[in-house]
Amino acid sequence: MGGSERPKGRKVTKRRLKEKANNTVVDLVTTKTKSLISANTNMSEVFKDFIHKSNEDKFHKMIIREQK
């Protein structure tokens, strides 16, 4: 009838703090991992373009040599 709630125990409070901390860490790791994957994908595309351009240059140089 008074409406006053019993205070939370130490174990419950500690458990909730740990769960909250774990969720924060998981979210941070997930965000960083997604960022790294995105950066890796971008670098892979740049590297593929570089290799393709390099191969084209080699091919053109070879054609010029053969023409001489």
N, CA, C and O of each residue as an XYZ file, in Angstrom:
272
protein
N       0.802     -1.201      0.000
C       0.000      0.000      0.000
C       0.844      1.264      0.000
O       0.446      2.287     -0.557
N       2.010      1.187      0.628
C       2.875      2.356      0.691
C       3.455      2.699     -0.669
O       3.685      3.869     -0.976
N       3.697      1.658     -1.497
C       4.208      1.879     -2.851
C       5.718      2.006     -2.910
O       6.256      2.245     -3.992
N       6.416      1.861     -1.820
C       7.873      1.966     -1.845
C       8.448      0.628     -2.291
O       8.151     -0.415     -1.709
N       9.287      0.675     -3.348
C       9.875     -0.560     -3.876
C      11.116     -0.933     -3.099
O      11.820     -0.081     -2.557
N      11.355     -2.183     -3.062
C      12.556     -2.699     -2.415
C      13.757     -2.348     -3.292
O      13.675     -2.501     -4.510
N      14.871     -1.884     -2.716
C      16.045     -1.549     -3.533
C      16.628     -2.786     -4.195
O      16.521     -3.898     -3.677
N      17.244     -2.572     -5.345
C      17.844     -3.683     -6.070
C      19.067     -4.176     -5.301
O      19.778     -3.402     -4.661
N      19.289     -5.477     -5.384
C      20.431     -6.066     -4.705
C      21.724     -5.786     -5.440
O      21.703     -5.346     -6.590
N      22.843     -6.033     -4.796
C      24.149     -5.792     -5.395
C      24.379     -6.669     -6.611
O      24.887     -6.204     -7.631
N      24.009     -7.925     -6.506
C      24.244     -8.850     -7.619
C      23.464     -8.428     -8.853
O      23.992     -8.444     -9.965
N      22.213     -8.052     -8.656
C      21.379     -7.637     -9.788
C      21.954     -6.377    -10.420
O      22.031     -6.273    -11.644
N      22.355     -5.429     -9.598
C      22.919     -4.183    -10.102
C      24.200     -4.451    -10.875
O      24.383     -3.913    -11.967
N      25.092     -5.274    -10.327
C      26.340     -5.602    -11.009
C      26.076     -6.315    -12.330
O      26.706     -6.009    -13.342
N      25.143     -7.266    -12.317
C      24.829     -8.012    -13.528
C      24.319     -7.074    -14.615
O      24.723     -7.183    -15.773
N      23.439     -6.160    -14.246
C      22.898     -5.223    -15.244
C      23.970     -4.299    -15.793
O      23.974     -3.987    -16.984
N      24.884     -3.856    -14.929
C      25.982     -3.017    -15.403
C      26.886     -3.782    -16.361
O      27.320     -3.236    -17.375
N      27.169     -5.035    -16.047
C      28.008     -5.857    -16.927
C      27.325     -6.084    -18.267
O      27.973     -6.011    -19.311
N      26.032     -6.358    -18.251
C      25.295     -6.581    -19.500
C      25.331     -5.326    -20.364
O      25.523     -5.404    -21.578
N      25.147     -4.175    -19.734
C      25.164     -2.918    -20.471
C      26.554     -2.674    -21.060
O      26.674     -2.256    -22.211
N      27.599     -2.932    -20.279
C      28.971     -2.761    -20.761
C      29.259     -3.711    -21.910
O      29.875     -3.314    -22.899
N      28.822     -4.963    -21.795
C      29.043     -5.942    -22.862
C      28.349     -5.512    -24.144
O      28.914     -5.642    -25.229
N      27.134     -5.003    -24.028
C      26.409     -4.548    -25.217
C      27.131     -3.385    -25.876
O      27.192     -3.307    -27.103
N      27.674     -2.487    -25.080
C      28.404     -1.349    -25.618
C      29.653     -1.819    -26.358
O      29.954     -1.330    -27.447
N      30.370     -2.757    -25.775
C      31.585     -3.283    -26.406
C      31.232     -4.005    -27.704
O      31.904     -3.819    -28.719
N      30.194     -4.816    -27.680
C      29.778     -5.542    -28.876
C      29.394     -4.559    -29.982
O      29.765     -4.747    -31.140
N      28.656     -3.519    -29.626
C      28.272     -2.515    -30.619
C      29.494     -1.811    -31.202
O      29.561     -1.576    -32.409
N      30.452     -1.477    -30.355
C      31.662     -0.809    -30.807
C      32.473     -1.706    -31.743
O      32.935     -1.261    -32.794
N      32.641     -2.968    -31.355
C      33.396     -3.907    -32.187
C      32.692     -4.126    -33.518
O      33.340     -4.177    -34.564
N      31.389     -4.256    -33.486
C      30.619     -4.450    -34.714
C      30.777     -3.254    -35.648
O      30.973     -3.420    -36.852
N      30.692     -2.060    -35.094
C      30.840     -0.848    -35.899
C      32.231     -0.773    -36.516
O      32.372     -0.485    -37.704
N      33.256     -1.032    -35.709
C      34.633     -0.976    -36.216
C      34.870     -2.041    -37.280
O      35.546     -1.786    -38.277
N      34.314     -3.235    -37.070
C      34.478     -4.308    -38.038
C      33.838     -3.941    -39.374
O      34.427     -4.164    -40.432
N      32.651     -3.388    -39.323
C      31.979     -2.966    -40.555
C      32.786     -1.889    -41.270
O      32.884     -1.885    -42.497
N      33.357     -0.984    -40.499
C      34.182      0.074    -41.079
C      35.414     -0.506    -41.759
O      35.773     -0.092    -42.861
N      36.062     -1.467    -41.101
C      37.243     -2.097    -41.686
C      36.903     -2.877    -42.941
O      37.655     -2.846    -43.915
N      35.781     -3.574    -42.927
C      35.352     -4.336    -44.106
C      35.102     -3.384    -45.269
O      35.487     -3.665    -46.404
N      34.457     -2.259    -44.982
C      34.188     -1.276    -46.030
C      35.496     -0.713    -46.598
O      35.655     -0.594    -47.813
N      36.418     -0.371    -45.714
C      37.710      0.155    -46.161
C      38.468     -0.888    -46.968
O      39.106     -0.556    -47.968
N      38.404     -2.146    -46.542
C      39.089     -3.229    -47.243
C      38.502     -3.409    -48.640
O      39.237     -3.609    -49.607
N      37.198     -3.338    -48.740
C      36.536     -3.476    -50.032
C      36.957     -2.343    -50.968
O      37.233     -2.570    -52.146
N      37.003     -1.128    -50.436
C      37.416      0.015    -51.252
C      38.857     -0.142    -51.715
O      39.171      0.127    -52.875
N      39.731     -0.575    -50.816
C      41.136     -0.757    -51.189
C      41.276     -1.874    -52.221
O      42.114     -1.785    -53.118
N      40.476     -2.907    -52.105
C      40.522     -3.995    -53.077
C      40.149     -3.477    -54.460
O      40.780     -3.846    -55.451
N      39.147     -2.640    -54.533
C      38.744     -2.083    -55.823
C      39.846     -1.194    -56.406
O      40.127     -1.245    -57.603
N      40.459     -0.392    -55.558
C      41.548      0.467    -56.017
C      42.702     -0.390    -56.515
O      43.289     -0.101    -57.557
N      43.024     -1.435    -55.780
C      44.118     -2.326    -56.175
C      43.803     -3.026    -57.495
O      44.678     -3.147    -58.353
N      42.574     -3.483    -57.665
C      42.182     -4.126    -58.922
C      42.318     -3.158    -60.087
O      42.803     -3.525    -61.157
N      41.883     -1.911    -59.869
C      42.013     -0.903    -60.926
C      43.481     -0.654    -61.265
O      43.839     -0.513    -62.434
N      44.325     -0.601    -60.239
C      45.760     -0.390    -60.454
C      46.363     -1.534    -61.266
O      47.122     -1.298    -62.206
N      46.030     -2.758    -60.907
C      46.547     -3.934    -61.626
C      46.069     -3.907    -63.076
O      46.842     -4.176    -63.995
N      44.803     -3.584    -63.273
C      44.243     -3.541    -64.622
C      44.972     -2.485    -65.461
O      45.335     -2.736    -66.611
N      45.178     -1.311    -64.877
C      45.867     -0.235    -65.592
C      47.311     -0.634    -65.887
O      47.823     -0.369    -66.974
N      47.953     -1.258    -64.935
C      49.330     -1.708    -65.125
C      49.424     -2.722    -66.257
O      50.334     -2.653    -67.083
N      48.494     -3.653    -66.295
C      48.485     -4.657    -67.370
C      48.234     -4.019    -68.729
O      48.829     -4.427    -69.726
N      47.357     -3.022    -68.774
C      47.114     -2.318    -70.039
C      48.378     -1.604    -70.513
O      48.721     -1.641    -71.695
N      49.065     -0.952    -69.569
C      50.308     -0.256    -69.935
C      51.343     -1.235    -70.464
O      52.011     -0.944    -71.456
N      51.488     -2.373    -69.833
C      52.441     -3.386    -70.296
C      52.079     -3.869    -71.692
O      52.949     -4.047    -72.544
N      50.791     -4.080    -71.916
C      50.322     -4.538    -73.217
C      50.640     -3.504    -74.296
O      51.115     -3.855    -75.376
N      50.377     -2.226    -74.002
C      50.655     -1.169    -74.983
C      52.149     -1.050    -75.261
O      52.550     -0.847    -76.407
N      52.969     -1.173    -74.232
C      54.417     -1.124    -74.434
C      54.890     -2.286    -75.300
O      55.772     -2.123    -76.143
N      54.295     -3.464    -75.086
C      54.663     -4.634    -75.868
C      54.299     -4.426    -77.331
O      55.077     -4.778    -78.217
N      53.131     -3.861    -77.592
C      52.709     -3.597    -78.976
C      53.648     -2.597    -79.639
O      54.013     -2.767    -80.802
N      54.035     -1.571    -78.920
C      54.948     -0.568    -79.487
C      56.296     -1.212    -79.818
O      56.872     -0.921    -80.866
N      56.802     -2.075    -78.951
C      58.064     -2.772    -79.218
C      57.980     -3.635    -80.461
O      58.903     -3.658    -81.275
N      56.861     -4.350    -80.608
C      56.694     -5.228    -81.760
C      56.593     -4.442    -83.062
O      57.010     -4.930    -84.113
N      56.051     -3.247    -83.006
C      55.897     -2.420    -84.207
C      57.250     -1.883    -84.705
O      57.416     -1.596    -85.890
N      58.204     -1.755    -83.787
C      59.511     -1.199    -84.179
C      60.355     -2.178    -84.907
O      61.477     -1.856    -85.299
